[in-house]
Amino acid sequence: MKYVIVLGDGMADEPLAELDGKTCLEYADTPAMDALAPRSEVGLVKTIPDGMKPGSDTANLAVLGYDPKKYYSGRSPLEALSIGVPMKDTDIAIRCNIVTISDDDVPFENKTIIDHSSDEISTEDAAVLLKAVADELQNETYQFYVGTSYRHCLIWDKGEVVELTPPHDVLTQTIGQYLPKDPALREMMVKSYQILKDHPINVSRRKQGLNPANCCWFWGAGTKPMLSSFEEKNHKKGVMISAVDLLKGIAIGAGMEVVKVEGATGGLNTNYEGKADAAVKALLEDGLDFAYIHVEAPDEMGHQGSAERKIKSIEYLDERVIRRVKERMEAAGADFRMLIMPDHPTPICCRTHTSDPIPYMLYDSTAPKQEDHLYNEAAGKASGIFIPEGYTLIDRLFAE
């Protein structure tokens, strides 16, 4: 038996009037998932423990079977693992987003966040901008490291885990009350704007109608993570397939393999087929037992507040990942189980993560047809199946 998790980041949502009271998942045309549902267990699972923030970090740890209350040490340290940052036990890792803030002629603290991803800036352009910041601000205490797209890392030597607000939680809001209380971090954010606002790359981006990547935003501080081995815990050799440093970092910390897929961006136009093919190859040719396919696009579209684009991302996930994996596994005559789920909701209405339980669908290629139902939030609730501790769900996937 082979095992797959297809994770549509932020795919769950709330009913929208513009969609006739349906969620994006309900509204989307998903023939592959519709075909799997009658042979699947559909239910609800709570991936965010009470008292913890609804981040992709805590949620994906839970989906992979790690109790966030035990293993979570901050988001950025997990990303630092992926980037290859040599963290010391006394280091603090902090996520450094390159964001778009308003260019209006007002004091820095009165500006607003326009876009947490700077129109999903390319890694190549972001690296040039981050170098410009590092050339002026980096020293023995603060070191900058390039990640992917708008997502980068700051290492604070002998720092402390300070309270910092994610930029996607304050979109369109005045930033003053959300700036770091730590004076050094706050000053670096102000200076980063001064460095970046008229950088040639941003002059060019404005001419192209793109949001300027004009400010560093710090958040997600944490200490060096200590994850137990995924293989030792589950007796399965696994691979992570994701464009996002957070997921790759979790995998590295857990001793899983990581596959880099060319053209995988974390955006709407990522290489869906490449991710599906990489998973199938790992399972059928490389002898691995488990593949985790992470697709960031639904979450990004939720943060953008675009129902149309979120629906499209779900349809791409259905047609270009789920259907492709199923057909290729069947063609090879391989028995497999596939768990399809989001990690958390990213509702269009609020453009950020929530802690609500999310729907999951557990398909078994060897199972007979069970009942006629679909896979969505309403179906999960109607099933009567509820798993209160998300980190136990993987046990159902691997159950003999």
N, C-alpha and C positions, 0 to 999 in steps of 0.2 A: 504494500500500500504506500502511495506517495501522498504528500500533504502540501496544500497551498493555502495561503491567506492572501486575498486580494483586498487591500485597504484603500478605500476611497476617502481620503482625508477630508473631514468636515462635510461629508456627503449628506448627513441627516439635516433636517430643516423643520420649519414650522409651516402650517398651511398659509397660503397666500391668496388674498382676494383676487389678484390679477391672474391666478391660475385656477380660478373657480373653486377656491377652497382646498386645493391640493398642495402637497409639498413638491419640491423640485423632483424628488425621487419618484413620487407617484405620477407626476405629469410626464416625465421623460419616457421616451420610446425605448424599452429595454427588453427586446425579445429573448436575448440569451438568459437573463435573470428570470424572466417569466417562465422559460422552459425548465429551469432548474428547480424553481420553487416547489412544484408538486412532489419532488423527490427529496425535499430538504426539511430540516427542522428550522423553523422561523421563530424568533423570540426577541426579547429585549435584554440588554445587558448594561450594567452601570460601570463605565470604565474610569470615571473620576471619583475617587473616594471622598467622602464627606470631609469638608474642611480644607481640601486642596483645590488649587486653581485649575480650571479646565484647559490645560495646555496639551499640545500634541506630544509633549515629552512624557507627562504622567500617563496619558491615554495609551500611547504606543507601548510604553513599558508594560502596562496592564495587558494589552492584547498579546504581547509576547510571553506573558506568564510571570512577570515580575511585579510583586506587590509594590506599588509606588510609595506606600508609607514606609517600606523597609529600604528600598533601593534608590529612591529619588534624591539626588544631591544638587539639583539645579539643571537647567536646560543647556546653557552654554558649555559646561564641561563635556557633555555628550558630543556636542558639535566639535569641540576642540579635539576630541579623539579622532574624529573623521578627518579633520584638516591635518592631523599629524603633529599637533602642538605638544611639545615635551613638558607636560605639566608637572610641577613639583607639588608635594603635599601641602605646601604653604601658599600655593597660587590660588587666585580666584579668577575664574573665567567669566566673561561678560559678553553677551551677544551685542554686536555692533551692526545694527541695520543702517544702510544708507537710504534715507527717506527723503520725501519731498515735503518741505514746509513752505508756507506762503512767503512770497517775495515782497509783501506789502511793507511800506515804510513805517513800521511800528517797532517798539522795543522787542527784543528776542522773545521774552516771556509772553508777549501778546500775539505771537504768530500762531498759526494753526497747522496741524498735520493734514496734508492733502492726500498723500499716498504713502503707505508703509513700505512699498516695494519699488518706488520710482519707476513705474511702468515696467516692472520686471526687467530691470536693467541687466545687460549682459555681464557675465563674469569678467570679460576682458576690459570693458569700460570701467566697471566698479573697481577693478584692481588698480587701474591708473589713478582713480580718485582717492582710493584708500592710501596709496603711496604718497600722494600729495599731503594727505593729513598726517601720515606717519613721519614724513620728512620734517615736519614742524613740531609735532607733539610727542613723538615717541622718545622714551628715555629708559633708564634702567628699571624704573618702577612700572611703566606702562608700555606694553608691546602689542602691536597690531598684527593680525594674521588674516590673509585673504581666504574667504570661503567660497560660496557659490552665489551668483547673482547679487542680490542685495544683502545677503546674510554673511556677516563676517564676525571676527572674534577679537576681543581685547583681553589680554592677560594682565592682571594686577598683582604684582609681586608683594607678598605679605599683606594682601588686602583683606577685606571683610565682606561677608555676604550682606549687601545693603538692599533695601526695598526699592525696586525699580519697576516702572510700568511699561508693559508691551505697547508699542506704537499702534498696533491694530486695534487696541482698546480705546484709543482716543482720537480716531479719525474724525476730521472736521471740527475738533474741539481746540480751544485755546490751550497752549501747552504749559503755561506757567506753573500750575499746581501739580503737574506730572513730572517736572524736571527733577533730576537727582538732588537729594538733600546734601550729598557729599560735594563739597565745594570744588574739588579737583575734577571730578567727573562732569559736573555742571559746566565748569569753565571750558573743558575740552569740547563739549557739545557746542557751546557758543562759538568757540574758535573754529570748529570744523565748518560751521556755516560761513564764516568769513573767508575761509580757505576755498570752499567749494562753490559758492554762489556764482562767481564769475569765471570759473574754470572753463577752458576752451571746450571741454566735452559738454558742459551744461549749456554753453552758448549755442553749440551745435544742436543739442537736444531740443532747446526751445524753438529753433528754426524749423525742426522737423515736427513740431507739435507734440513733443514728448515732455513728460514731467521732468524737471531738472532733479538730479540726485544731489541735493544741496546741503545735507546735514547728516551727521552721525547721531544715532539714537541708541543709548545703552539700556540693556534690560537683561533679565534671565541670569543673574549672577549665581554662581555655585562653586562647590568644591570638587576636587578630583573624584570621579565616580568609581565605585567598586561593585561590579556586577559579577554574579556567579556564572559559570559556564553554561550556555544553553544546551550543549550536547550532554554534559554530565547530568543536568537537571531533567532533560526530556528523553535522553537516549536517542536523539535524532540529530543528524548533521544538517545544518541549515545554511541558507544563503539569503542575503538581503539585496533587494533590487529597488533602488530609490535614487532620486536626484538630489535629495535633501540631506545635508550634513548631519542633522539631528538623527535621522534614522540610520545612517551609515555609522555614526558614532555609537549608537546603542548596540548595533551589530558587532562592531569591533570590540566594545567592552564586554560583550557576551561570548566572544570567541567564534562568531559566525563568519562565514565568507561574505565578501562584498563584491558585487559585480558592477562595474561601470558600464553603462549603456550609452553609446554615442547618440547624441541628440536628445538625451533625457535632461529636461530643463527645470521641471517643477512647475511649469506653466501650462496653459491650455493646449498649446501646440507641441507638447512633449512627444517623445518617440514611444507611443503606446505599444506598437507591435514589437519593437526592440525589447521592451521589458517582458512582454509575454514570452517571446522566443528565448530570452535569457533564462527565464524560469524553467521552461520545458527542457532546455539543454542541460541545466544543472541537475534536474531530476532524472532525465532519461539517459544522458550521455556521461555525466560526471559522477553519477552514483550517489548524489545527495538525497536526503529523505524529505526535506522541507524547504519550501521557497516562500518568501514574504515579498509580495509585489506591492509597493507603496506608490500611490498616485496622488500628487499634491493638488492637482488642478481644481477639484471641487471646493477645497478650502480657500484657495486664492480667489476663486470667483465669488465665494461667499463674502470674503473680506471686501471685494470690490462692490458688493451690493447688486450684482447683476444676475437676476434669475435666469435670463436667457442664456448667458454664458455658463452658468452652473448646470443647467439642464443639458447643454451641449457636452460639458465635461463628463457627465454621468452617462450620456449616450455613447461617447467615445470609450469610456471604461467598459461598458457593456459589450460593444461591438468589437473593439480592437484589442481588448485584454481578455475578458472573461470568455467570450465565444472562442477566441483563438486558442486559449489554453485548453479549454474543454475539447475542442475538435482535435487538437494535436495529441492530447493524452489518449483520447479514444482511438485515434488512428494507430497509435502504438500499442494498443491493447493493454494499457496500464490501468490498474485500479487506483483510484485516487479520491481523496476528500478535499473539498474546497470550501473554505470559510470566507464569506463575503460580508464586509461590514465597513462602516466608517470608524474613526477613533472617537469622535465627539461631534456634536452638531456645530455648524457655523451658519446660523440663520441669516437669511437675506435681510430680515427686518432690523437686526442690530449690528451686522457686519463683524461680529466677533464670536468667540467660542462660548458655548454654554455647557452646563454640567448634566443636562438631561440624559436619561438612558437612551441608548441608540439601538436600532434594529440590526440583527445579524441573521444570516442564512447559512446553514451548514449542510452542504450537499455531499452525498456519498454516491459514487458512481455504481456501487453494487447494491444499493437499496432499491426496493420496489417503490412504485408510485404510492404516496401516502394520502394526500388530499389535494383538492383543487384550491390553491391559494396563491397569492402573489408575495413579493418581497417589498415592503416599504414600512414606514413608521406605524401606520394604522394596523397593518397585518401583524407586525411584531407585538403590538399591544393586545390585539384580539386573540393571539395564540394562548395567552395565559401563562407563558413561560417567561420568567424573569430571573436573571442571574445577578444578584446584588454585588458580588465581588468579581469584577471584570477579569482579574488575573487568573481566575479558575476556568475561564471559557476555553482556553487552549487545551485543557484536559479533555474536554468533549471532542475536540478535533482529533486528538491522539488516542482516544479510547479504543481499546481492542474489541 
